[in-house]
Amino acid sequence: MLHNFSATPLVREAAAEIDKALGDNQGLKVAVGPGASVASFYAENLRVMPVFRGNPLPIDSSAWVGFEAVGVSDEIVRRAIRECRVDLWLLPSGEPFVWISHMNGKNIYSEGVLADFEAIYVKQISGRVYDQWRCKRHEDDTGKRG
């Protein structure tokens, strides 16, 4: 997939942002997830890059759209967020945790998922393609993110 998109400048820029985030945050669990932006389709498709470097893939929107459509509870998604299983999320710049279903035109992630995410994570850096959202538990006593 990366080879297919390698000629696209935005995809190259997205891959560079992922590489930089991984290099700057060694020892942290980094994942690419869903978000609303013009580049979100391509940006989330690069979710495998951190996985190939030993990071988790805690949520796969492509799979979740099917689960959500048949009424599977989103408690597992909410638990992954509340437990801070990802130290640093790379989400397409814009609104976090947005994936519009092709079946009903609605976001597959519930208001509860969004509320949990906003309670646990804080936006740290905004890039051209990705916003970096860091688990609040990684702030030290001085309030600095570390």
Secondary structure, 3 states (H helix, E strand, C coil): CHHHHCCCHHHHHHHHHHHHHHHHCCCCCEEECCEECCCHHHHHHCCHHHHCCCCCCCCCHHHHHHHHHCCCCCHHHHHHHHCCCCCEEEEECCEECCCECCCCCCECCCHHHHHHHHHHEEEEEECCCEEEEEEHHHECCCCCEC
